[in-house]
Amino acid sequence: MSRAWILLKKTFSLSLVFNALLTVACAVSILGGFYWFYQNWQPFSPYLINGNLFWIVIAAAVLNIFPSALLGRALKTGRFLFHHYFYGFLVLFAAMIYVVTLTSASLLTIFLVDNTSVTVNIGRFFILGGFTLVLDDLPDVHKTVDSALNRLKLKAKNGGKIISLAQLLTGAVSFYVFLAVFLGMAQNPQWVTLANLILIGSIFITCVTSFLFAKRSVWQKLKT
């Protein structure tokens, strides 16, 4: 039972990292349309006051990645043949080959283009999944990486109060973005698409996670 519980907690940790990356990908897609693809487009107007707020959503998601991964790194899950960053790189490589050879999307702009085809979304999913495994196990990639991360961890702990405040504020803005998009979808049924449902779902998890991490002062309790 204890082994099953450890694996469940590890899966939860990985899912939070994946959600943070998914939030970033969704926000980048919106910002791509806002800046480059659709002239004078104001996403989710008039419910959202400005599309630039998705930059803050990205910041909230990025701040969530490290403490989310930290939840899993404290667990002794063991490994099968290799550290799981190896499988992450393997998934990333396979996903990139898939995107290049079997989809019409460019690998460099796959998260920017407005393409909701199944093949492209499969590529996006596995790219994010690969990054999730790599980021979760990043300190084990090389001693130099581990040393650099430890130095960053020390700096983060020293500025823990400021980072916690930033996490709280970006989480609050993300919650506003979630409410704005949710209200827009409620008032405009044509906005109820799979992409928008994934968007609000990932942002909601991101903002709730931000609040929980800020409340628990995780940045001030880092072990260095």
N, C-alpha and C positions, 0 to 999 in steps of 0.2 A: 504493500500500500504506500509506503514512504517513497519508493522508487517512482510509482505512478504520480504521486503528488509533486515530486521534483520535476518530472517531465511536463506535467501540466503547468507548473509555474514558469518553466523555461519556455513553453509554447506561448504562454501569456506575454512574457517579456518580448519574444520575437514578434508577436502580433502587434505590440505597441510600437516597436521600431518600424515594422512594415507600415502601420497606419501613419506614422509621422512622415515617412517617405511618400506614401500615397497622397497625403495632404499637400506636400510640396509639389508633387507632380500635377495635381489638380489645379493648384493655385498658379503654377507656371503656365499651364494651358490657358487659363483665363487671362493672365497677363500677356501672353502671346497674342491673343485676339485683341486685347485692349490697346497694345502698343503698335502691333505690326499688321495684323491681318484684316481688321475691320475698322475702317476710318470713322472717327467720331463715335465709336461704340462705347456706351456706358453700361457695363454689365450689371444686370439686375436692378436697373433704375426703374422707378424712383426709390425703391426700398433700400438700396445700398447707396450711400451718399457719394462714394468715390471708389473706383476700381483699384486705386493704389493701395487700399487697405489689405489687399491680398499679399502685399509684401510683409505686412505685420503677421498675417496668418503663417507665412513661410517661416518667419522668425520664431513664432510660437512652436511650430513643428520641429525646427532645428534644435531648439532648447530642450525639447522632449527626448531627443534621440539618446543622449548619453545616459540620463537617469533611467530610461526605459531599458537600455542594454545592461545597465548596472544591476537591475533586478535579477537578470539571468546569470550574470557572471559570478555571482556569489554562490551559485548552486553547483554541486558536484555531479555533473551529468555523465561524465566519462566521454569517451569518443570511440568511434568505429573506424579503425585504420588511420584516419586523418583527422586533424582539427577541422571544424566545420567551415572555416574560412576557405579551405580547399574546395569544398563542395559549392561554396558561394561563387568562387571564381569560375568553377566549372559551369554552373548554371548561367552566370553572366556571359561566358563565352558562347555557350550553346544558344542563348537567347539572342545575342547579337548576330550570330550566323543565321538564325531563323529570320530575324527582321530583314537582313540584307538580301537573303535569297528568296524568301517566300512572302514578303509583303511589299506593298507599293510605297511604304513610308521610308523616309530617310532616317538612318540611325541617329544622326545629329539633331534632328528636329522631331523625333517621334513623340515627345511630350509637349510639343508646341502646336502641332497641326491639329485641326478639328477633324479627326478621323475616328469614327466610332465602330469601324468594322471589327468583326470577331478576331480576325487574324492579327490585326494591329494591337488590339487590347490584350491578346494572349502574349504577344511580345513584351508589351509594357509590364504585364503582371510578373513575368519571369525575370525581367531586368530588375524590377523592384525587389523581387524575392532574392535574387542573387546578391544585391547590395545589402539587403537585410542580414543575410548570413555573414557577409564580410565585415560589416560594421559591428555586429554583435561580437565577433571574435577578433577584432582588429588588433588588440594588444599582442596577440599570439603570432601575428604575421611575421614580425621580426623584432629583435631586441631593441633596435634603434627606434622603431615605431612605439614600442612599449615605453621606452625612456622619454620620448617626446610627449606621449600622452600623459605620463606621470607628471611632467613639468607643467603641462596645461592644467592638469587636475589640481596641482598645488595653487596655481594662480587663480583657478576658479573658486577654490575653497576660500582663499583670502578675500575674494570679491563676492563671496556667497550671498550676502544680503542684497547687493545690487542685482545679481543675476536672478535671485528669487523674486525681487520686485519686478524685474523685466519679464519674468515668466508669468507673474500675476497679471501685469498690464497687457501683455500680448495675448494671454488667454482670454481676458475680458473683451478685447477688440475682436478676437476670433469668435467669441460667443455672439457679439453683435452681428458679425458677418453671417453666422449661422442663422440667426433670427431673421435677418433681412432676406436671405435667400429662401428660407422656409416660408416666410410670409408671401414673398413673390410667387412661389410655387402654389401656395394655397389660393391666391387670387387669380393666377393665370395657369389654368390646367395644361396649356401647351408647353409650359416650362417643366412639367413633371416628366423628366427623361431619366434613363438609367444613369447617365453621366452626372446629372444634377443630384440624384439621390445618393450616389457615391460621394459626391462633393460634400453635401451637408452631413452625411454620416461620418466621414473622415474628420471634418472640421469639428463636429460635436465631440468626438472622442478626443481630439487634440485639445480642445479647450477644457474639458473635464480633467484630463490628465495634467494639464498645466496647473489648474487649481489645486489638485491633490499634491503635486510635487512641491508647489509653493507653500502649501499649508504644512507639509512635513519637513520643510527647510532642507531638502536633500542636498543642495549645493553647499550648505554650511556644515553638513555632517559627513562630507567625503573623507574617506580614509586614504591618507597619503603615506 
